[in-house]
Amino acid sequence: MDLKRLGWLRSWFPIPMGRRGFKLSRWILLEGHRLAVTGALLSVTFGSIVLVGSIWTFEMQMLLTETEAVQTILNSFLSGIILLVSIVVSINSIVLSHDITSIGAQEKRIESMIEFRQDIGGLTGTEIAPRDPDSFLKVMATIMKERAHSLEGAGEDLEDDIGDSFSEDITTYIDSVATTAEELEAAVERVHGGDLYALWLGLETDYGPLMNSTRNFTSTYHTELNEDKIEEFKRLMEMFEMFATGREYFKTLYYGKEISELSRTLLVFSLPSIIVTIWAILAIDANLLPDIWALGLSPLLLFVSLTFTIALIPFIILTSYMLRVATVSSRASTSGPFRLRS
């Protein structure tokens, strides 16, 4: 069976392609489907509780039969679940409020998008502009490479004392731009995981140093460059600006989609979690604990482990989504013309 053909499976457990390989941290933070990451974190939580309960068997028995500690914890979980869902839904409402605007604001937004698409079409020399991050990155990589190579031979008419230095610098500059474009192009061809995976590639492409190098180069050799070559550099800088704008736009779309999915997922899973937590509180209060052995685990240990794990589902869901949102936000702040030093 060719697993690469199973799109749904690859969306949950992406198949590493090429030299990137598989990294657990990257899968948890970025590539893994959020429900798959949630399941993995819940499994770790359940296993940890079972391990602790297996070590402190007598204490677990005493906690359930002689104290109200477990009930207190479950009551706290119940209150926390309701509060958590309320907060996340409120955040989602704030995000959605960006789309609830007047007709004039909507018209300006649509006009800006149409103008941006026309600008991209102008870069490609056609009227067809990419509509998704994957196609956008392919177009940007192609244009970046073409415009970099168009600068070759810019110092052929210069004097020897200036031409040698200029030729060395322009070759280094062209190689850096072309290498970045080729790596981006190869990565897009190698990874086929949908729009979000293309967004990761865009975030990992640090265009800031290339923009700075372009400005520094044109400033240093302004007198040596003819008008045609200066125009070539301006066109390359224009491409970098278009790349930055497109990347930020797709990142904004991602935030809206991710927060909406988080709210929907929390609403779906919070109700069963609340019901199980309430049932567990009532069962402990009435001393009606299950008497079922499974996998060699005592009924009390199994009951506590499952109950605590189910009660933690909303928080684990929030954790899995916020890990990716925070990673995207952090990665976006460390690339571009300005950045914060760690």
Rosetta blueprint (number, residue, H / E / L):
1 M L
2 D L
3 L H
4 K H
5 R H
6 L L
7 G H
8 W H
9 L H
10 R H
11 S H
12 W H
13 F L
14 P L
15 I L
16 P L
17 M L
18 G L
19 R L
20 R L
21 G L
22 F L
23 K L
24 L H
25 S H
26 R H
27 W H
28 I H
29 L H
30 L H
31 E H
32 G L
33 H L
34 R H
35 L H
36 A H
37 V H
38 T H
39 G H
40 A H
41 L H
42 L H
43 S H
44 V H
45 T H
46 F H
47 G H
48 S H
49 I H
50 V H
51 L H
52 V H
53 G H
54 S H
55 I H
56 W L
57 T H
58 F H
59 E H
60 M H
61 Q H
62 M H
63 L H
64 L H
65 T H
66 E H
67 T L
68 E L
69 A H
70 V H
71 Q H
72 T H
73 I H
74 L H
75 N H
76 S H
77 F H
78 L H
79 S H
80 G H
81 I H
82 I H
83 L H
84 L H
85 V H
86 S H
87 I H
88 V H
89 V H
90 S H
91 I H
92 N H
93 S H
94 I H
95 V H
96 L H
97 S H
98 H L
99 D L
100 I L
101 T L
102 S L
103 I H
104 G H
105 A H
106 Q H
107 E H
108 K H
109 R H
110 I H
111 E H
112 S H
113 M H
114 I H
115 E H
116 F H
117 R H
118 Q H
119 D H
120 I H
121 G H
122 G H
123 L H
124 T H
125 G L
126 T L
127 E L
128 I L
129 A L
130 P L
131 R L
132 D L
133 P H
134 D H
135 S H
136 F H
137 L H
138 K H
139 V H
140 M H
141 A H
142 T H
143 I H
144 M H
145 K H
146 E H
147 R H
148 A H
149 H H
150 S L
151 L L
152 E L
153 G L
154 A L
155 G L
156 E L
157 D L
158 L L
159 E L
160 D H
161 D H
162 I H
163 G H
164 D H
165 S H
166 F H
167 S H
168 E H
169 D H
170 I H
171 T H
172 T H
173 Y H
174 I H
175 D H
176 S H
177 V H
178 A H
179 T H
180 T H
181 A H
182 E H
183 E H
184 L H
185 E H
186 A H
187 A H
188 V H
189 E H
190 R H
191 V L
192 H L
193 G L
194 G L
195 D H
196 L H
197 Y H
198 A H
199 L H
200 W H
201 L H
202 G H
203 L H
204 E H
205 T L
206 D L
207 Y L
208 G H
209 P H
210 L H
211 M H
212 N H
213 S H
214 T H
215 R H
216 N H
217 F H
218 T H
219 S H
220 T H
221 Y L
222 H L
223 T L
224 E L
225 L L
226 N L
227 E H
228 D H
229 K H
230 I H
231 E H
232 E H
233 F H
234 K H
235 R H
236 L H
237 M H
238 E H
239 M H
240 F H
241 E H
242 M H
243 F H
244 A H
245 T H
246 G H
247 R H
248 E H
249 Y H
250 F H
251 K H
252 T H
253 L H
254 Y H
255 Y H
256 G H
257 K H
258 E H
259 I H
260 S H
261 E H
262 L H
263 S H
264 R H
265 T H
266 L H
267 L H
268 V H
269 F H
270 S H
271 L H
272 P H
273 S H
274 I H
275 I H
276 V H
277 T H
278 I H
279 W H
280 A H
281 I H
282 L H
283 A H
284 I H
285 D H
286 A L
287 N L
288 L L
289 L L
290 P L
291 D L
292 I L
293 W L
294 A E
295 L L
296 G L
297 L E
298 S L
299 P H
300 L H
301 L H
302 L H
303 F H
304 V H
305 S H
306 L H
307 T H
308 F H
309 T H
310 I H
311 A H
312 L L
313 I H
314 P H
315 F H
316 I H
317 I H
318 L H
319 T H
320 S H
321 Y H
322 M H
323 L H
324 R H
325 V H
326 A H
327 T H
328 V H
329 S H
330 S H
331 R H
332 A H
333 S H
334 T L
335 S L
336 G L
337 P L
338 F L
339 R L
340 L L
341 R L
342 S L
